[in-house]
């Protein structure tokens, strides 16, 4: 079972995860981070500069979960731009050590294979930050995705495009395709940290953590991983049947266990 931590606010969640990441980097300067985008991880990214004060981050490596296909990398909503703006620059990471899938090149299939090879060459991801979509997707692995899937091109559902439209000038500007790490790729990270905030995510979180293991809810794949930490606020926890147990377990957690 995943560890589920219910925090009073998303800022409290961000500070908790940021402190853990800082401790990881302090102990392991060449930490490899898996970087999610969108609004969900923003509290973590806001808290990280303070948590990392005085810690050398020059050797930290990063791999983004996904990138839109056909969007200019210079576009403000490309995930290359988002990662640079929200992670690389505020944290002072070395830009050349932070990778994003190539969604704009002439051979997208080869770019996906090359991304898999780059993750393997880095020794794999130490800590993967994840959000979850309202339809249960993680990365851009939409419902029906194989649990064995690797980095590849996926077609976005209309629901996902509608959810992401707020980042674009017009809903029609949201691309139809992305290059995304597959569920099989994500499950190879050594530690998964799944975040969810707000009432809109309550149903997806409950289905992913307490429902059956099913491709209909790609986020349920985290049930297969040996080290998963789920951090949610009270609203996102509203549909969790075992919420009281999660609170009890966290209150009585041994200090040595860490996150």
C-alpha positions in Angstrom: 0.0 0.0 0.0 1.2 3.5 -0.8 1.8 5.9 2.0 -0.9 8.6 1.9 -0.2 11.9 3.7 -3.1 14.3 4.1 -2.0 17.9 4.6 -4.2 20.9 5.5 -3.1 22.9 2.5 -1.3 22.4 -0.8 1.5 24.8 0.5 2.1 22.5 3.4 2.3 19.6 1.0 4.8 21.5 -1.2 7.0 22.3 1.8 7.0 18.6 3.0 8.0 17.3 -0.4 10.5 20.0 -1.0 12.3 19.3 2.3 12.6 15.6 1.4 14.0 16.5 -2.1 16.5 18.8 -0.5 17.6 16.1 1.9 18.0 13.7 -0.9 20.1 16.1 -3.0 22.3 16.9 0.0 23.0 13.2 0.5 23.3 12.4 -3.2 24.5 15.4 -5.3 23.9 13.6 -8.6 20.2 12.9 -7.8 18.0 12.3 -10.8 14.6 13.9 -10.6 11.6 13.1 -12.6 9.8 16.4 -13.2 6.0 16.8 -13.7 4.5 20.0 -15.1 1.1 21.6 -14.8 -0.4 23.3 -11.7 -0.1 20.4 -9.3 3.6 20.4 -8.6 3.8 24.2 -8.4 3.7 24.2 -4.5 6.8 21.9 -4.5 8.6 24.0 -7.0 7.8 27.2 -5.0 9.1 25.7 -1.8 12.3 24.2 -3.3 14.5 27.3 -3.6 14.3 27.9 0.2 14.7 24.3 1.0 17.8 24.0 -1.2 19.5 27.1 0.3 23.2 26.3 0.7 23.0 22.9 -1.1 25.0 22.3 -4.3 22.6 21.5 -7.1 25.0 21.8 -10.0 25.1 18.0 -10.6 21.4 17.3 -10.2 19.8 15.8 -13.3 16.2 16.0 -14.4 13.8 14.4 -16.9 10.5 15.9 -17.7 7.5 13.5 -18.0 6.3 14.7 -21.3 6.2 17.3 -24.1 3.6 18.4 -26.6 4.1 17.3 -30.2 4.4 20.1 -32.7 4.7 22.9 -30.3 7.8 25.1 -30.7 10.1 24.6 -27.7 10.2 28.4 -27.4 6.4 28.6 -26.9 5.7 29.7 -23.3 3.5 26.6 -22.7 5.9 24.0 -24.1 7.1 21.9 -21.3 10.7 22.8 -22.2 9.7 26.5 -21.4 7.7 25.5 -18.3 10.5 23.4 -16.8 13.1 26.1 -17.6 10.9 28.8 -16.1 9.6 27.0 -13.0 12.4 24.6 -12.1 15.8 25.1 -13.8 16.1 28.8 -13.3 14.6 29.2 -9.8 16.6 26.3 -8.5 19.8 27.1 -10.3 20.1 23.7 -12.0 22.5 23.1 -14.8 20.4 23.5 -17.9 22.3 20.9 -19.9 21.5 18.2 -17.3 17.7 18.7 -17.5 16.1 16.9 -20.4 12.6 17.2 -22.0 11.3 14.9 -24.7 11.7 16.2 -28.2 8.2 16.9 -29.6 9.2 19.1 -32.4 11.8 17.1 -34.3 11.4 15.2 -37.6 11.5 11.7 -36.1 9.3 11.6 -33.0 9.4 7.9 -32.7 13.2 7.9 -32.5 13.1 10.8 -30.1 11.0 8.7 -27.7 13.5 5.8 -27.9 16.4 8.3 -27.4 14.7 9.6 -24.2 14.4 6.1 -22.8 18.1 5.6 -23.5 19.0 8.9 -21.8 17.1 7.9 -18.7 18.9 4.5 -18.6 22.3 6.2 -19.2 21.6 8.5 -16.2 21.1 5.4 -14.0 17.3 5.8 -13.8 15.2 8.3 -11.9 15.6 8.5 -8.1 12.4 10.4 -7.3 9.6 11.0 -9.8 7.1 13.8 -9.1 3.6 12.9 -10.4 0.3 14.6 -10.7 -3.0 12.9 -11.7 -5.6 14.0 -14.2 -9.3 14.2 -13.5 -9.6 11.0 -15.7 -6.9 9.3 -13.7 -4.0 9.8 -16.1 -0.4 10.2 -15.0 2.1 11.7 -17.3 -0.1 11.7 -20.4 -0.9 8.1 -20.2 -4.6 8.4 -20.9 -7.2 5.7 -19.9 -6.4 2.4 -21.7 -2.6 2.9 -21.5 -0.6 -0.3 -21.0 1.1 -0.7 -17.7 4.1 -1.9 -19.6 4.2 1.1 -21.9 7.4 3.1 -22.6 8.0 6.6 -23.8 5.9 7.2 -26.9 3.4 9.4 -28.7 -0.1 9.6 -27.1 -3.3 11.2 -28.4 -4.9 13.4 -25.7 -8.5 12.9 -24.7 -10.9 15.8 -25.1 -11.2 15.9 -21.3 -7.4 16.4 -20.9 -7.3 19.0 -23.6 -10.2 20.9 -21.9 -8.4 20.7 -18.6 -5.2 22.1 -20.1 -7.0 24.8 -22.1 -6.5 27.3 -19.3 -2.8 27.5 -20.1 -3.5 28.6 -23.7 -5.0 31.6 -25.4 -7.7 29.5 -27.0 -8.9 25.9 -26.4 -8.1 25.0 -30.0 -4.5 25.9 -29.4 -4.0 22.8 -27.1 -2.1 20.2 -29.1 -3.7 16.8 -29.7 -0.6 14.8 -29.1 2.3 14.5 -26.7 5.5 12.5 -26.2 5.1 11.0 -22.7 7.0 8.6 -20.5 5.1 5.4 -20.4 3.7 3.7 -17.3 6.4 1.1 -17.5 9.0 3.8 -17.6 7.5 5.7 -14.6 7.3 2.5 -12.5 11.1 2.1 -12.9 11.8 5.2 -10.8 13.0 4.3 -7.3 10.5 6.6 -5.5 7.2 7.9 -6.8 5.7 11.0 -5.2 2.1 11.5 -6.3 0.4 14.9 -5.6 -3.2 15.9 -5.8 -5.0 19.0 -4.7 -8.6 20.2 -4.8 -12.0 18.6 -4.9 -11.7 18.0 -8.7 -9.0 15.3 -8.0 -10.8 13.5 -5.2 -12.5 10.9 -7.4 -9.3 10.2 -9.4 -7.2 9.8 -6.3 -9.7 7.4 -4.7 -9.9 5.3 -7.8 -6.1 5.2 -8.3 -5.3 4.2 -4.7 -8.3 2.2 -3.4 -10.0 1.0 -6.6 -9.0 -2.0 -8.8 -5.8 -2.1 -10.7 -7.1 -1.2 -14.2 -6.0 0.5 -17.4 -9.2 2.5 -17.1 -7.4 4.4 -14.3 -3.7 4.7 -15.4 -2.8 6.2 -12.0 -3.8 2.9 -10.4 -0.4 1.6 -11.7 1.2 3.1 -8.7 -0.2 0.2 -6.7 2.4 -1.9 -8.3 5.3 0.1 -7.0 7.2 -0.7 -3.8 7.9 2.9 -2.7 5.0 5.4 -3.3 4.3 8.5 -1.3 0.9 10.2 -2.0 0.5 13.7 -0.7 -2.9 15.3 -0.9 -4.9 18.1 0.7 -8.1 17.6 2.5 -10.3 18.3 -0.5 -8.5 15.7 -2.7 -8.7 13.2 0.2 -12.5 13.6 0.5 -13.4 10.3 -1.3 -10.7 8.1 0.3 -12.4 5.3 2.3 -9.4 4.7 4.5 -8.5 8.4 5.1 -8.7 7.9 8.9 -6.2 5.1 8.7 -3.8 7.1 6.6 -3.9 9.9 9.2 -3.4 7.5 12.0 -0.5 5.8 10.2 1.2 9.1 9.5 0.8 10.3 13.1 2.4 7.1 14.3 5.1 6.8 11.7 8.6 6.0 13.0 11.0 9.0 12.6 13.6 6.8 10.8 11.3 6.0 7.9 11.5 9.3 6.2 9.2 10.1 3.3 
